[in-house]
Amino acid sequence: MPKNRQEIPKAEREAAIVAAAGELFGNEGYHATTMAAVARAAGLTSAAVHWYFATKDDLFAAAFDRAFAAARRRVESAPETAGDPRAQLIAILVGLQPFHSLHRAAYERMDESESVRAAYIRAHDWLDDRLLAAVAARRSDAAQTDSPAVIGGVLLEGVLISGRTRGIPIAELVDTLIDALAALPTPRRNATPQS
């Protein structure tokens, strides 16, 4: 016998809302998805959805977080990518290709919504960590620099937002990026600042 709605724990109901929202945002896009449509898909009223998520952006951020976290868990637990930041980066970029419209929407909404910005940054922090680890493994010296993170982050963002790779396999794009960033000269540290 199905549970009475009053008997469903809050976390379970919230998870159902986020799952329904993720499906709709993925299929219909950010702009075409409404809170009312999410409520119908989750079997709830719009007021109930608004009780859990005050705004559409809050709901979108939760769905974006959930989608990225699921992809990240798959990549991190897969035996073929375990402990290999390059392989993890390639696997997640390939896995996220069908969701580039969600990534684009997050990119567009992050200046309007703190919750979307936070979700977007969490995803990119993971990507940047994997990229920097792959670059460090490829470099001949152990020097750390912020340049690869900045350059790499911009390029990864472009792949995720546009979804276009110009017919180049993602693994080849990632290897080209890692090789280029690993070849960057190590910045010199001056003892005295130049004026």
C-alpha positions as CSV (number, residue, x, y, z in Angstrom):
1,M,0.0,0.0,0.0
2,P,1.4,3.4,-0.9
3,K,2.4,5.8,1.9
4,N,0.2,8.6,2.9
5,R,1.8,11.9,1.9
6,Q,2.0,12.8,5.6
7,E,4.0,9.7,6.3
8,I,6.7,10.4,3.6
9,P,9.8,11.8,5.2
10,K,10.8,15.4,4.3
11,A,14.1,14.2,2.7
12,E,12.4,11.6,0.6
13,R,9.8,14.1,-0.7
14,E,12.5,16.7,-1.4
15,A,14.5,14.1,-3.3
16,A,11.5,13.3,-5.4
17,I,11.0,16.9,-6.2
18,V,14.6,17.3,-7.2
19,A,14.5,14.2,-9.3
20,A,11.4,15.4,-11.2
21,A,12.9,18.8,-11.7
22,G,16.1,17.3,-13.0
23,E,14.2,15.3,-15.5
24,L,12.2,18.3,-16.7
25,F,15.1,20.7,-16.7
26,G,17.1,18.1,-18.8
27,N,14.3,17.5,-21.3
28,E,12.6,20.8,-21.5
29,G,15.3,23.3,-20.6
30,Y,15.5,25.9,-17.8
31,H,13.1,28.4,-19.3
32,A,10.4,26.0,-20.4
33,T,10.3,24.2,-17.0
34,T,7.9,25.7,-14.4
35,M,7.5,25.1,-10.7
36,A,3.9,24.0,-11.5
37,A,5.2,21.4,-14.0
38,V,7.7,20.1,-11.4
39,A,4.9,19.9,-8.9
40,R,2.7,17.8,-11.3
41,A,5.6,15.5,-12.1
42,A,6.3,15.0,-8.4
43,G,2.6,14.4,-7.6
44,L,2.5,17.5,-5.4
45,T,0.9,21.0,-5.3
46,S,2.9,24.0,-6.4
47,A,2.7,25.3,-2.9
48,A,4.4,22.2,-1.6
49,V,7.2,22.6,-4.1
50,H,7.6,26.2,-3.1
51,W,7.7,25.1,0.6
52,Y,10.9,23.1,-0.2
53,F,12.4,25.5,-2.8
54,A,11.6,29.2,-2.5
55,T,12.5,29.9,-6.1
56,K,13.0,28.2,-9.5
57,D,16.7,28.9,-9.2
58,D,16.9,27.2,-5.9
59,L,15.3,24.1,-7.4
60,F,17.5,24.3,-10.5
61,A,20.6,24.6,-8.3
62,A,19.5,21.4,-6.4
63,A,18.9,19.5,-9.6
64,F,22.2,20.7,-11.1
65,D,24.0,19.7,-7.9
66,R,22.3,16.3,-7.9
67,A,23.1,15.6,-11.6
68,F,26.8,16.6,-11.2
69,A,27.2,14.7,-8.0
70,A,25.7,11.5,-9.6
71,A,28.1,11.8,-12.5
72,R,31.0,12.5,-10.2
73,R,30.2,9.4,-8.0
74,R,30.1,7.2,-11.1
75,V,33.4,8.5,-12.4
76,E,35.1,8.3,-9.0
77,S,33.9,4.7,-8.3
78,A,34.5,3.3,-11.8
79,P,37.5,0.9,-11.7
80,E,38.9,2.2,-15.0
81,T,39.1,5.8,-13.7
82,A,39.8,5.3,-10.0
83,G,42.7,7.5,-8.9
84,D,43.4,8.8,-12.5
85,P,42.5,12.5,-12.7
86,R,42.9,12.6,-16.5
87,A,40.6,9.6,-17.0
88,Q,38.1,11.0,-14.5
89,L,38.1,14.4,-16.3
90,I,37.5,12.7,-19.7
91,A,34.8,10.4,-18.3
92,I,32.8,13.2,-16.7
93,L,33.1,15.5,-19.8
94,V,31.8,12.7,-22.0
95,G,29.1,11.8,-19.4
96,L,27.9,15.4,-19.2
97,Q,27.7,16.1,-22.9
98,P,24.0,15.4,-23.1
99,F,23.5,18.0,-20.3
100,H,25.3,20.9,-21.9
101,S,22.0,22.9,-21.9
102,L,21.8,22.6,-18.1
103,H,25.4,23.7,-17.8
104,R,24.7,26.7,-20.1
105,A,21.6,27.6,-18.0
106,A,23.7,27.5,-14.8
107,Y,26.3,29.7,-16.4
108,E,23.7,32.2,-17.5
109,R,21.8,32.2,-14.1
110,M,24.8,32.3,-11.7
111,D,24.9,36.1,-11.7
112,E,21.2,36.2,-10.8
113,S,21.2,33.5,-8.2
114,E,23.5,32.7,-5.3
115,S,22.3,29.1,-5.1
116,V,23.0,28.5,-8.8
117,R,26.4,30.2,-8.4
118,A,27.3,28.0,-5.5
119,A,26.3,24.8,-7.4
120,Y,28.2,25.9,-10.5
121,I,31.4,26.7,-8.5
122,R,31.2,23.3,-6.7
123,A,31.1,21.5,-10.1
124,H,34.0,23.6,-11.5
125,D,36.1,23.2,-8.4
126,W,36.0,19.4,-8.9
127,L,36.8,19.8,-12.6
128,D,39.7,22.2,-11.8
129,D,41.1,19.9,-9.2
130,R,41.2,17.0,-11.6
131,L,42.7,19.2,-14.3
132,L,45.4,20.5,-12.1
133,A,46.2,17.0,-10.8
134,A,46.5,15.7,-14.4
135,V,48.8,18.7,-15.3
136,A,51.0,18.1,-12.2
137,A,51.4,14.5,-13.2
138,R,52.5,15.5,-16.7
139,R,54.9,18.3,-15.6
140,S,58.6,17.6,-15.3
141,D,58.9,19.9,-12.2
142,A,56.7,20.0,-9.2
143,A,55.9,23.8,-9.5
144,Q,52.4,24.9,-8.9
145,T,50.9,27.8,-10.7
146,D,47.5,29.4,-11.0
147,S,47.8,29.8,-14.8
148,P,46.7,26.2,-15.6
149,A,43.6,26.6,-13.4
150,V,42.5,29.8,-15.0
151,I,43.2,28.8,-18.6
152,G,41.9,25.3,-18.1
153,G,38.8,26.4,-16.4
154,V,37.9,28.7,-19.2
155,L,38.4,26.0,-21.8
156,L,36.5,23.3,-19.9
157,E,33.7,25.7,-19.4
158,G,33.5,26.2,-23.2
159,V,33.3,22.5,-23.8
160,L,30.6,22.1,-21.2
161,I,28.5,25.1,-22.2
162,S,28.6,24.7,-25.9
163,G,28.6,21.0,-26.1
164,R,30.6,21.3,-29.3
165,T,34.0,19.7,-29.7
166,R,34.3,20.3,-33.5
167,G,34.5,16.6,-34.1
168,I,37.5,16.1,-31.9
169,P,37.1,13.3,-29.3
170,I,37.0,14.6,-25.8
171,A,40.0,12.5,-24.7
172,E,42.1,14.2,-27.4
173,L,40.9,17.7,-26.3
174,V,41.7,16.9,-22.7
175,D,45.2,15.6,-23.6
176,T,45.9,18.6,-25.7
177,L,44.8,20.9,-22.9
178,I,46.9,19.0,-20.3
179,D,50.0,18.9,-22.5
180,A,49.7,22.7,-23.2
181,L,49.2,23.6,-19.6
182,A,52.0,21.2,-18.5
183,A,54.3,23.0,-20.9
184,L,53.7,26.4,-19.4
185,P,56.8,28.0,-18.0
186,T,57.1,28.0,-14.2
187,P,56.6,31.6,-13.0
188,R,59.7,33.2,-11.5
189,R,59.5,34.3,-8.0
190,N,61.3,37.6,-7.5
191,A,62.9,38.4,-4.2
192,T,62.1,42.1,-4.6
193,P,59.0,43.4,-6.3
194,Q,59.5,45.2,-9.6
195,S,58.1,48.7,-9.9
